[in-house]
Amino acid sequence: QVQLVESGGGLVQAGGSLKLSCRASGSIFGINAMGWYRQAPGKQRELVATITSGGSTNYADSVKGRFTISRDNAKNTVLLQMNSLKPEDTAVYYCNALRFGLIYWGQGTQVTVSS
């Protein structure tokens, strides 16, 4: 089992920045890709960004140029730096991890961007 704990969410004004952190614990050997997804009220969960153990990244078009995902393998942590935040970025942000074909999810952290 892999446990994921997110932190760093909060309330910010449009144009501001937040940095999310997700720490993995438990059976962390073999974790490949990690990523961030988000779910706004009344909408489906959607991809924000992913990063492989080798450092390859992938971003949703809506966040390209504003968000940066990074990973500290030694600390089993994945970070999401979010700049130039918009009201439409408001959502619960979830961390996930892929390990031997299984996907694990964190509990989520709320990000609210006021206009």
ABEGO torsion letter per residue (X at the ends): XBBBBBBGBEBBBBGBBBBBBBBBBEBABGBBBBBBBBBBBGBBBBBABBBBAAGBBBBBAAABGABBBBBBAAAGBBBBBBBGBBAAABBBBBBBBBBGGBBBBBAEBBBBBBX
